[in-house]
Amino acid sequence: MAIGGKRGISQFFVWILILGLIVGLAGFSITNFGGGSTPVAKVGKTEVTADEYYRALNSELNRYTEQFGTQVTLSMANQFGIDQNLRQQLYATAAIDNEVKNLGLSVGDEQVALELLDQPEFQGIDGNFDRAGYDFFLQRNGLSEKQFENTLRVETARTLYQQAMATGIVVPESLADLSMEYIAGRRDFAWGVLNETNLAEDIPEPTLEELTAYHAENPADFTLPEKKRITYAWVSPADLIDTIEVPEEDLRALYDDRAEIYIVPERRMVERLAYPDLASAEAAKTRLDDGSATFGDLVTERGLTLTDIDLGDATRADLGDAADAVFAMTEPGILGPLETSRGPALYRMNAILTSRETSFEDANDELRTELVEDAARRSIEDSLEDLDDLLAGGNSLEDLANETNLTLGTIDWSEDVTEGLASYDAFQTAAAELNAGDFEKAILLDDGGVFAMRLDEILAPRLQDLADVRPEVTAAWRDAQIRAALTEMATTFLAEFEANEAPETMGMDITIETGLTRTAFIDGTPDDFLQRVFALADGEVASFPHEDSVILVRMNGRSGPDMEDPEIVALRESLEQQMAQSMSSDVLISLSAKLTTEAGLTINQAVINSVHANFPQ
């Protein structure tokens, strides 16, 4: 009795808790985002319901998930402002809907019906309205006919209002002209390159004093970056190859599994053109023999393509009863008709592919290498747990090298070191994150190897001694001397370039360009060369240093876009359309912001949070 009494009291309190939860959750519409739920926001008298926000957010997350190929969670969307941007769009839409209601704008049932019939998802294969498809759509989205058709009515009225507000926007001619000038404006200019071959004298060999001075004046060019001195223990599958034996039966089994690779039978490249009856096939063969039709003509007459009748490289087994006749041919040609499962057919044999066999003995080394490398990778993978146990037990990397097949090594690492172990992405990542005192652990490499490492010390940036980098300093000094000499020469040449009517007499090759736009490409020039050229005035000259040369330019003429070119005309029309659309969009954004301010925006963060609770975080 006592147990029964406690059970009754417990159930009573459980029901009280459940009812409390239902009442509490109902206020936030957790169980259903439809009907008369509390809105997410309200602009004037127009609500953004929790159901609308849920559907829109779900659609947006699905769109980004499909775009990026990975599940986009709510926290990711929040990080990139996706949900916030979506709510702003919904608020703007509500502001316009509110204004439409205030103005008394609406559309009748006939217009709603037309909009409904025009929805492509509700059209059957015959192009007519599909009632079953419409019902399925409503059921899938949890909507009644009245709800959906009212949505269509609101959207249609909103579209009419937006069109009225944004239609008739004219792009100013001056703005279009300015944009077209940047995109398609043309320039005529002459240019040439001064390089070491233009110098009157060779650059002499530098003295020790000159190299010492250059080394001291340009320390950044010869300073080693900060490095991490890292001790590592490493083993790769290649290190274990000589220690692994492979039973011959395993090699034989792999050879048998690869029989289609090592034993390739004789084949023929064949096309088969089948006919419904023997008379039709014989008539077609007669036309081939007398030259009144080609094989391609016959294929086309049958409503086929060569791809349709191609059998590829066929073996005897592939050709069935036709095999003997086809394989008896000693050169390409056409034979038939031959009876086949598809009816009488003509066969065109295009090529003879001889058989090819690689014996087990010849394939032995290749098979052994594959099995040994696979065994080595598995051996290393199986040892990972033991390696971690050894490291966790206090063993050093040196102990690891002594007790296992790992090899000890040291590397002075920075991001520009990419040899040996540093050639692996896993090592680069781990080295970049490595700090003093980090716990040593086994890290698997993408080729099946494994390593562990320890940071010994940080090596500060260090200016290398001249003796260690003398060749590099010499080359850099020489380049600097060439640039200085060319720059001085360019100063003299520019004056001649500006006045000379025959620039080819100046001792350098001159190229004359006409009608180039900004998007043109000129080989051997800097990426921003044409941007610099377009900044020049008529007749202006300029010089641009580039690598081990100096480029001289003279502007010969400027002209606007070629409006006689149909492509340029089409480009302008497209540009004006894009500008008009952009300006219309700006108008609607400004309008919705104004309407939102005038009507007043109320946001219910609690409802927003309840909607968010239904998505993966």
ZATIGU-222829 format. One record per residue (C-alpha): residue number from 1; chain; x, y, z. Coordinates in Angstrom, 1 decimal. Layout:
NUM;A;X;Y;Z
...
This chain:
1;A;0.0;0.0;0.0
2;A;2.8;2.4;0.9
3;A;4.5;1.7;-2.5
4;A;1.2;2.2;-4.3
5;A;0.7;5.6;-2.5
6;A;4.1;6.8;-3.5
7;A;3.5;5.8;-7.1
8;A;0.2;7.9;-7.2
9;A;1.9;11.0;-5.8
10;A;4.9;10.6;-8.1
11;A;2.6;10.4;-11.2
12;A;0.7;13.4;-10.0
13;A;3.8;15.5;-9.8
14;A;5.1;14.1;-13.2
15;A;1.9;15.3;-14.9
16;A;2.2;18.7;-13.2
17;A;5.7;19.0;-14.7
18;A;4.6;17.8;-18.1
19;A;1.7;20.3;-18.2
20;A;4.1;23.0;-17.1
21;A;6.5;22.2;-19.9
22;A;3.7;22.2;-22.5
23;A;2.4;25.6;-21.3
24;A;5.9;27.0;-21.2
25;A;6.9;25.6;-24.6
26;A;3.6;26.7;-26.2
27;A;4.5;30.3;-25.5
28;A;7.6;29.9;-27.7
29;A;5.9;27.6;-30.4
30;A;8.6;24.9;-30.1
31;A;6.3;22.2;-31.3
32;A;4.8;23.9;-34.3
33;A;5.8;27.0;-36.2
34;A;2.5;27.7;-37.7
35;A;-1.0;29.0;-36.9
36;A;-1.2;31.7;-34.3
37;A;2.4;31.4;-32.9
38;A;4.2;34.3;-31.4
39;A;6.0;36.1;-34.3
40;A;9.8;36.4;-34.6
41;A;9.3;40.1;-35.4
42;A;6.7;42.6;-36.3
43;A;6.9;45.6;-38.7
44;A;4.0;47.8;-38.1
45;A;1.0;45.4;-38.1
46;A;2.8;42.8;-40.3
47;A;4.3;39.8;-38.6
48;A;7.4;37.7;-39.5
49;A;6.1;34.4;-38.1
50;A;8.3;31.7;-36.6
51;A;7.2;29.4;-39.3
52;A;8.3;31.8;-42.1
53;A;11.7;32.2;-40.4
54;A;12.1;28.5;-39.8
55;A;11.4;27.7;-43.5
56;A;13.6;30.4;-44.8
57;A;16.6;29.5;-42.4
58;A;16.2;25.8;-43.3
59;A;16.3;26.6;-47.0
60;A;19.3;28.9;-46.6
61;A;21.3;26.3;-44.6
62;A;20.5;23.6;-47.2
63;A;21.6;26.0;-50.0
64;A;25.0;26.7;-48.3
65;A;25.4;23.0;-47.5
66;A;24.9;22.1;-51.1
67;A;27.2;24.9;-52.3
68;A;30.1;24.0;-49.9
69;A;29.6;20.2;-50.0
70;A;29.5;19.9;-46.2
71;A;26.9;20.3;-43.5
72;A;26.5;24.0;-42.6
73;A;25.4;24.2;-38.9
74;A;23.7;27.1;-37.2
75;A;26.8;28.0;-35.4
76;A;28.7;28.2;-38.7
77;A;25.9;30.3;-40.2
78;A;26.0;32.6;-37.2
79;A;29.8;33.0;-37.5
80;A;29.3;34.2;-41.1
81;A;26.3;36.3;-40.4
82;A;24.0;34.2;-42.6
83;A;21.1;34.0;-40.1
84;A;21.3;37.8;-39.4
85;A;21.3;38.7;-43.1
86;A;18.3;36.4;-43.6
87;A;16.4;38.1;-40.8
88;A;17.1;41.5;-42.2
89;A;15.7;40.4;-45.6
90;A;12.6;39.1;-43.8
91;A;12.2;42.3;-42.0
92;A;12.6;44.3;-45.2
93;A;10.0;42.2;-46.9
94;A;7.6;42.6;-44.0
95;A;8.0;46.4;-44.2
96;A;7.0;46.4;-47.8
97;A;4.1;44.0;-47.2
98;A;3.0;46.3;-44.3
99;A;3.0;49.3;-46.7
100;A;1.1;47.4;-49.3
101;A;-1.6;46.6;-46.8
102;A;-1.7;50.3;-45.6
103;A;-2.2;51.3;-49.2
104;A;-5.0;48.8;-49.7
105;A;-3.2;47.1;-52.6
106;A;-4.1;43.5;-53.4
107;A;-4.8;41.1;-56.3
108;A;-8.0;39.2;-57.1
109;A;-8.6;35.5;-57.2
110;A;-8.2;35.4;-61.0
111;A;-4.6;36.7;-60.7
112;A;-3.8;34.3;-57.9
113;A;-5.1;31.5;-60.1
114;A;-2.9;32.6;-62.9
115;A;0.1;32.8;-60.6
116;A;-0.6;29.3;-59.3
117;A;-1.0;27.8;-62.8
118;A;2.3;29.4;-63.8
119;A;4.3;27.7;-61.0
120;A;6.6;25.2;-62.9
121;A;6.6;22.7;-59.9
122;A;2.8;22.2;-60.3
123;A;2.9;21.4;-64.0
124;A;2.7;17.8;-65.2
125;A;4.6;16.3;-68.1
126;A;1.9;17.6;-70.5
127;A;2.5;21.2;-69.3
128;A;-0.9;21.4;-67.6
129;A;-1.7;21.9;-63.9
130;A;-1.0;18.8;-61.9
131;A;-3.5;18.7;-59.0
132;A;-1.7;15.7;-57.3
133;A;1.6;17.4;-57.5
134;A;0.0;20.5;-55.9
135;A;-1.5;18.5;-53.1
136;A;1.8;16.7;-52.4
137;A;3.6;20.1;-52.2
138;A;1.1;21.4;-49.7
139;A;1.3;18.2;-47.6
140;A;5.1;18.1;-47.7
141;A;5.3;21.7;-46.5
142;A;2.5;21.5;-44.0
143;A;0.3;24.1;-45.7
144;A;-3.3;24.4;-46.5
145;A;-4.6;25.7;-49.8
146;A;-5.8;28.9;-48.2
147;A;-2.4;29.5;-46.6
148;A;-0.4;29.0;-49.7
149;A;-2.7;30.9;-52.0
150;A;-2.8;33.8;-49.5
151;A;1.0;33.8;-49.7
152;A;0.8;34.0;-53.5
153;A;-1.6;36.9;-53.2
154;A;0.7;38.8;-50.8
155;A;3.8;38.0;-53.0
156;A;2.1;39.1;-56.2
157;A;0.9;42.4;-54.6
158;A;4.4;43.0;-53.2
159;A;6.0;42.4;-56.6
160;A;3.6;44.9;-58.2
161;A;4.5;47.5;-55.6
162;A;8.2;46.9;-56.0
163;A;8.0;47.2;-59.8
164;A;6.1;50.4;-59.4
165;A;8.7;51.8;-57.1
166;A;11.8;50.7;-59.1
167;A;10.6;50.8;-62.7
168;A;11.7;53.7;-64.9
169;A;15.1;54.1;-63.4
170;A;17.4;55.5;-66.0
171;A;21.2;55.1;-65.8
172;A;22.9;58.5;-66.4
173;A;24.7;58.6;-69.7
174;A;27.8;60.0;-68.0
175;A;28.0;57.0;-65.6
176;A;27.7;54.5;-68.4
177;A;30.2;56.4;-70.4
178;A;32.7;56.5;-67.6
179;A;32.3;52.8;-66.9
180;A;32.6;51.9;-70.6
181;A;35.7;54.0;-70.9
182;A;37.3;52.0;-68.1
183;A;36.3;48.7;-69.5
184;A;36.7;49.3;-73.3
185;A;38.7;52.5;-73.7
186;A;41.6;52.1;-76.1
187;A;45.2;53.4;-76.2
188;A;47.9;53.7;-78.8
189;A;51.4;53.7;-77.5
190;A;55.0;52.8;-78.2
191;A;57.2;50.9;-75.8
192;A;60.6;49.3;-75.5
193;A;62.8;47.5;-73.1
194;A;66.3;48.5;-71.9
195;A;68.3;45.6;-70.4
196;A;71.9;44.7;-69.8
197;A;72.6;44.3;-73.6
198;A;72.0;48.0;-74.0
199;A;74.7;49.0;-71.6
200;A;77.8;50.5;-73.2
201;A;80.1;48.7;-70.8
202;A;80.0;45.4;-68.9
203;A;79.5;45.6;-65.2
204;A;82.9;44.9;-63.6
205;A;83.5;42.3;-60.9
206;A;82.9;43.7;-57.4
207;A;85.6;44.3;-54.9
208;A;85.5;42.8;-51.4
209;A;84.9;46.3;-50.0
210;A;81.8;46.7;-52.3
211;A;80.4;43.3;-51.4
212;A;81.0;44.0;-47.7
213;A;79.1;47.3;-48.0
214;A;76.3;45.8;-50.0
215;A;75.9;42.9;-47.5
216;A;75.8;45.4;-44.6
217;A;73.3;47.8;-46.3
218;A;70.9;45.0;-47.2
219;A;70.8;42.7;-44.2
220;A;67.2;41.5;-44.7
221;A;68.2;39.8;-48.0
222;A;70.8;37.6;-46.3
223;A;69.2;37.0;-42.9
224;A;68.0;33.5;-42.0
225;A;64.4;33.5;-40.5
226;A;63.6;32.3;-37.1
227;A;63.9;28.5;-37.0
228;A;62.9;25.7;-34.7
229;A;65.6;23.1;-33.9
230;A;63.6;19.9;-33.8
231;A;64.7;16.4;-32.9
232;A;62.5;13.7;-34.5
233;A;62.2;9.9;-34.7
234;A;60.8;8.8;-38.0
235;A;60.2;5.6;-40.0
236;A;58.7;5.3;-43.5
237;A;57.4;2.2;-45.3
238;A;60.4;2.3;-47.6
239;A;62.7;1.8;-44.5
240;A;61.1;-1.5;-43.8
241;A;61.0;-3.0;-47.3
242;A;64.2;-5.1;-46.8
243;A;62.9;-6.5;-43.5
244;A;59.7;-8.0;-44.8
245;A;59.3;-11.4;-46.5
246;A;56.3;-12.2;-48.7
247;A;55.3;-15.8;-49.2
248;A;55.2;-16.9;-52.8
249;A;51.6;-18.1;-52.5
250;A;50.6;-14.5;-51.7
251;A;52.4;-13.4;-54.8
252;A;50.6;-16.1;-56.9
253;A;47.2;-15.1;-55.4
254;A;47.8;-11.4;-56.3
255;A;48.9;-12.4;-59.8
256;A;45.8;-14.5;-60.3
257;A;43.6;-11.6;-59.0
258;A;45.3;-9.3;-61.7
259;A;44.9;-11.8;-64.5
260;A;43.0;-9.4;-66.6
261;A;45.9;-7.0;-66.4
262;A;48.7;-9.5;-66.9
263;A;47.0;-11.9;-69.4
264;A;45.2;-9.9;-72.1
265;A;43.7;-12.1;-75.0
266;A;43.7;-11.2;-78.6
267;A;41.0;-8.6;-79.4
268;A;39.4;-6.8;-82.4
269;A;38.1;-3.2;-82.6
270;A;34.6;-3.9;-83.9
271;A;31.3;-2.1;-84.8
272;A;28.1;-4.1;-85.3
273;A;25.2;-2.8;-87.4
274;A;22.1;-5.0;-87.0
275;A;19.0;-5.2;-89.3
276;A;15.5;-6.5;-88.7
277;A;15.8;-9.2;-91.3
278;A;18.3;-10.9;-93.6
279;A;17.0;-9.3;-96.8
280;A;17.6;-5.8;-95.4
281;A;21.1;-6.7;-94.2
282;A;22.0;-8.3;-97.6
283;A;20.7;-5.3;-99.5
284;A;22.8;-3.0;-97.3
285;A;25.9;-5.2;-98.0
286;A;25.2;-5.0;-101.7
287;A;25.2;-1.2;-101.6
288;A;28.4;-1.2;-99.7
289;A;30.0;-3.6;-102.3
290;A;28.9;-1.5;-105.3
291;A;30.0;1.7;-103.7
292;A;26.5;3.3;-103.7
293;A;26.7;3.8;-99.9
294;A;29.3;4.0;-97.2
295;A;29.2;2.2;-93.8
296;A;28.6;5.6;-92.2
297;A;25.6;6.2;-94.6
298;A;24.1;2.9;-93.5
299;A;24.5;3.7;-89.8
300;A;22.7;7.1;-90.3
301;A;19.9;5.5;-92.3
302;A;19.3;3.2;-89.3
303;A;18.9;6.3;-87.1
304;A;22.1;5.5;-85.2
305;A;25.6;6.9;-84.6
306;A;28.9;5.1;-84.7
307;A;29.0;5.4;-80.9
308;A;25.7;3.4;-80.7
309;A;27.1;0.4;-82.7
310;A;30.7;0.4;-81.2
311;A;31.6;-2.8;-79.5
312;A;35.0;-1.5;-78.4
313;A;37.9;-4.0;-78.2
314;A;36.0;-7.3;-78.3
315;A;37.4;-10.7;-77.4
316;A;36.2;-14.0;-79.0
317;A;33.8;-14.5;-76.0
318;A;32.3;-11.0;-76.6
319;A;31.4;-11.8;-80.2
320;A;29.7;-15.1;-79.7
321;A;28.8;-16.9;-83.0
322;A;30.4;-14.2;-85.0
323;A;33.8;-14.6;-83.4
324;A;35.3;-17.1;-85.9
325;A;34.4;-15.0;-88.9
326;A;35.6;-11.7;-87.4
327;A;38.8;-13.2;-86.0
328;A;39.6;-14.8;-89.3
329;A;40.0;-11.4;-90.9
330;A;43.6;-10.5;-91.4
331;A;43.1;-6.8;-92.0
332;A;40.4;-4.2;-91.3
333;A;37.2;-4.5;-93.4
334;A;33.4;-5.2;-93.4
335;A;31.8;-8.7;-93.4
336;A;28.4;-10.1;-93.1
337;A;25.5;-10.4;-92.8
338;A;26.1;-12.7;-89.8
339;A;23.3;-14.0;-87.6
340;A;23.3;-12.5;-84.1
341;A;21.0;-12.3;-81.1
342;A;20.0;-8.9;-82.4
343;A;19.2;-10.2;-85.9
344;A;21.4;-10.2;-89.1
345;A;24.3;-7.8;-88.7
346;A;27.1;-6.3;-90.6
347;A;30.5;-6.2;-88.8
348;A;33.2;-3.6;-89.4
349;A;36.5;-4.7;-88.0
350;A;38.8;-1.6;-87.5
351;A;41.9;-2.9;-85.9
352;A;43.6;-6.1;-84.7
353;A;44.9;-6.0;-81.1
354;A;47.3;-8.9;-80.4
355;A;47.4;-10.8;-77.2
356;A;49.7;-9.7;-74.4
357;A;50.9;-11.8;-71.5
358;A;53.2;-10.9;-68.6
359;A;54.4;-14.0;-66.9
360;A;54.4;-14.5;-63.2
361;A;58.2;-14.3;-63.2
362;A;58.2;-11.0;-65.1
363;A;55.5;-9.5;-62.8
364;A;57.2;-10.8;-59.6
365;A;59.1;-7.7;-58.7
366;A;56.0;-5.4;-59.2
367;A;53.8;-7.7;-57.2
368;A;56.4;-8.1;-54.4
369;A;56.9;-4.3;-54.1
370;A;53.1;-3.8;-53.8
371;A;52.7;-6.4;-51.1
372;A;55.8;-5.4;-49.2
373;A;54.8;-1.7;-49.2
374;A;51.3;-2.6;-48.0
375;A;52.7;-4.9;-45.3
376;A;55.1;-2.1;-44.2
377;A;52.3;0.4;-43.9
378;A;50.2;-2.0;-41.9
379;A;53.1;-2.8;-39.6
380;A;53.6;0.9;-38.9
381;A;49.9;1.5;-38.4
382;A;49.8;-1.5;-36.0
383;A;52.7;-0.1;-34.0
384;A;51.1;3.4;-33.4
385;A;49.6;2.4;-30.0
386;A;52.8;0.8;-28.8
387;A;54.8;4.0;-29.8
388;A;52.4;6.2;-27.9
389;A;52.6;3.9;-24.9
390;A;56.4;4.1;-24.9
391;A;56.3;7.9;-25.2
392;A;53.6;8.1;-22.4
393;A;55.8;5.9;-20.3
394;A;58.6;8.5;-20.3
395;A;60.8;7.2;-23.1
396;A;62.6;9.8;-25.0
397;A;62.9;10.0;-28.8
398;A;66.4;8.7;-28.4
399;A;65.0;5.7;-26.5
400;A;62.5;5.2;-29.3
401;A;65.2;5.1;-31.9
402;A;67.2;2.6;-29.8
403;A;64.3;0.3;-29.1
404;A;62.3;0.4;-32.4
405;A;62.9;0.8;-36.1
406;A;62.5;4.6;-36.0
407;A;65.5;6.7;-37.1
408;A;66.6;9.7;-35.0
409;A;67.3;13.0;-36.8
410;A;67.5;16.8;-36.3
411;A;66.2;19.6;-38.4
412;A;66.3;23.4;-38.2
413;A;62.8;24.1;-39.4
414;A;61.1;27.1;-40.9
415;A;58.3;27.3;-43.4
416;A;60.7;27.5;-46.3
417;A;62.3;24.1;-45.4
418;A;60.7;21.4;-47.5
419;A;63.2;18.6;-47.7
420;A;63.1;15.1;-46.1
421;A;60.6;14.8;-43.3
422;A;59.7;18.5;-43.9
423;A;58.2;17.6;-47.3
424;A;55.2;16.1;-45.6
425;A;52.1;18.4;-44.9
426;A;51.6;16.6;-41.6
427;A;55.1;17.5;-40.4
428;A;54.7;21.1;-41.6
429;A;51.5;21.5;-39.7
430;A;52.8;19.8;-36.5
431;A;56.1;21.8;-36.6
432;A;54.3;25.1;-37.0
433;A;52.2;24.3;-33.8
434;A;55.1;22.8;-31.8
435;A;56.0;24.5;-28.6
436;A;58.6;23.8;-25.9
437;A;57.4;21.2;-23.4
438;A;54.7;19.7;-25.7
439;A;53.9;16.1;-25.0
440;A;55.6;13.9;-27.7
441;A;53.2;11.7;-29.7
442;A;53.2;9.5;-32.8
443;A;51.9;11.2;-35.9
444;A;50.9;9.3;-39.0
445;A;52.1;10.5;-42.4
446;A;50.1;10.2;-45.6
447;A;52.5;7.6;-47.1
448;A;52.0;5.3;-44.1
449;A;55.1;6.5;-42.2
450;A;55.1;7.8;-38.6
451;A;57.1;10.3;-36.6
452;A;57.4;11.9;-33.2
453;A;59.2;15.2;-32.5
454;A;60.5;17.5;-29.8
455;A;61.3;21.2;-29.8
456;A;64.9;21.6;-28.6
457;A;65.3;25.4;-29.0
458;A;64.3;28.5;-31.0
459;A;67.0;29.8;-33.3
460;A;66.7;33.6;-33.5
461;A;66.9;35.3;-37.0
462;A;70.6;35.5;-38.0
463;A;72.5;37.5;-40.5
464;A;74.6;35.1;-42.5
465;A;78.3;35.8;-42.8
466;A;79.4;37.2;-46.1
467;A;81.8;34.2;-46.6
468;A;78.8;31.9;-46.4
469;A;76.6;33.8;-48.9
470;A;79.2;35.5;-51.1
471;A;77.8;34.1;-54.4
472;A;74.3;35.4;-53.5
473;A;75.6;38.8;-52.4
474;A;77.6;39.1;-55.7
475;A;74.6;38.3;-57.8
476;A;72.4;40.8;-55.9
477;A;75.1;43.5;-56.1
478;A;75.4;43.0;-59.8
479;A;71.6;43.2;-60.4
480;A;71.6;46.4;-58.4
481;A;74.4;47.9;-60.5
482;A;72.5;46.9;-63.7
483;A;69.3;48.5;-62.5
484;A;71.1;51.7;-61.5
485;A;72.9;51.9;-64.9
486;A;69.6;51.2;-66.8
487;A;67.7;53.8;-64.8
488;A;70.3;56.4;-65.6
489;A;70.3;55.4;-69.3
490;A;66.4;55.6;-69.3
491;A;66.6;59.2;-68.1
492;A;68.5;60.1;-71.3
493;A;66.4;57.9;-73.6
494;A;63.1;59.3;-72.3
495;A;64.0;62.8;-73.7
496;A;64.8;61.2;-77.1
497;A;61.8;58.9;-76.9
498;A;59.5;61.9;-76.4
499;A;60.9;63.8;-79.4
500;A;62.0;61.1;-81.7
501;A;59.7;60.4;-84.7
502;A;61.6;57.2;-85.5
503;A;62.2;55.6;-82.1
504;A;63.7;52.5;-83.6
505;A;66.9;54.5;-84.2
506;A;67.4;54.8;-80.5
507;A;69.3;51.5;-80.2
508;A;66.5;49.4;-78.7
509;A;63.6;47.4;-80.1
510;A;60.4;49.5;-80.1
511;A;56.9;47.9;-80.3
512;A;53.9;50.0;-81.5
513;A;50.6;49.1;-79.9
514;A;47.3;50.3;-81.3
515;A;43.8;50.1;-79.8
516;A;44.7;48.1;-76.7
517;A;42.2;48.0;-73.8
518;A;43.1;47.6;-70.1
519;A;42.3;43.8;-70.2
520;A;44.9;43.1;-72.9
521;A;48.0;41.1;-72.0
522;A;51.6;41.9;-73.1
523;A;54.1;39.2;-72.4
524;A;57.3;40.3;-70.6
525;A;55.7;43.3;-68.8
526;A;54.6;43.7;-65.2
527;A;51.0;42.7;-64.2
528;A;50.1;46.4;-63.7
529;A;51.8;47.6;-66.9
530;A;48.6;48.5;-68.8
531;A;47.1;50.2;-65.7
532;A;50.2;52.5;-65.6
533;A;50.0;53.1;-69.4
534;A;46.4;54.1;-69.2
535;A;47.2;56.7;-66.6
536;A;49.5;58.6;-69.1
537;A;48.4;61.7;-71.0
538;A;48.8;62.1;-74.8
539;A;52.4;62.4;-75.7
540;A;53.6;61.6;-72.1
541;A;56.6;59.3;-71.6
542;A;57.4;57.2;-68.6
543;A;59.8;54.5;-67.5
544;A;58.9;51.4;-65.4
545;A;61.5;49.2;-63.7
546;A;60.8;45.5;-64.2
547;A;63.0;42.7;-62.9
548;A;66.4;43.2;-64.5
549;A;65.2;45.7;-67.1
550;A;63.5;49.1;-67.5
551;A;60.5;49.6;-69.8
552;A;60.0;52.9;-71.6
553;A;56.6;54.0;-72.8
554;A;55.3;56.9;-74.9
555;A;51.5;57.5;-75.2
556;A;50.6;58.1;-78.8
557;A;46.8;58.5;-78.5
558;A;43.7;57.8;-76.5
559;A;40.3;56.8;-77.9
560;A;37.0;55.6;-76.4
561;A;35.2;52.3;-76.9
562;A;34.7;51.1;-80.5
563;A;30.9;51.5;-80.7
564;A;31.0;50.2;-84.3
565;A;31.9;46.8;-82.8
566;A;28.7;44.7;-82.1
567;A;30.3;43.1;-79.1
568;A;31.1;46.5;-77.5
569;A;27.5;47.6;-78.2
570;A;26.2;44.5;-76.6
571;A;28.6;45.0;-73.7
572;A;27.2;48.6;-73.1
573;A;23.6;47.4;-73.2
574;A;24.4;44.6;-70.7
575;A;26.3;47.1;-68.5
576;A;23.3;49.6;-68.5
577;A;21.0;46.7;-67.6
578;A;23.2;45.7;-64.7
579;A;23.5;49.3;-63.5
580;A;19.7;49.7;-63.7
581;A;19.1;46.5;-61.7
582;A;21.7;47.6;-59.1
583;A;20.1;51.0;-58.8
584;A;16.7;49.5;-58.5
585;A;17.9;47.2;-55.8
586;A;19.4;50.2;-53.9
587;A;16.1;52.0;-54.2
588;A;14.2;49.1;-52.8
589;A;16.7;48.6;-49.9
590;A;16.5;52.3;-49.0
591;A;12.7;52.2;-49.3
592;A;12.3;49.1;-47.1
593;A;14.7;50.8;-44.5
594;A;12.5;53.9;-44.5
595;A;9.3;52.0;-44.2
596;A;10.7;49.9;-41.4
597;A;11.7;53.0;-39.5
598;A;8.3;54.6;-40.0
599;A;6.2;51.5;-39.1
600;A;8.5;50.4;-36.2
601;A;10.3;47.1;-35.8
602;A;9.7;44.8;-32.8
603;A;11.9;41.7;-32.4
604;A;11.2;38.8;-30.2
605;A;14.6;37.2;-29.4
606;A;13.1;34.4;-27.4
607;A;11.2;33.1;-30.4
608;A;14.3;33.5;-32.6
609;A;16.2;31.3;-30.0
610;A;13.4;28.7;-30.0
611;A;13.5;28.4;-33.8
612;A;17.3;28.1;-33.6
613;A;17.0;25.3;-31.1
614;A;15.5;23.1;-33.9
615;A;18.7;23.2;-36.0
616;A;22.0;21.3;-35.5
617;A;24.3;23.6;-33.6
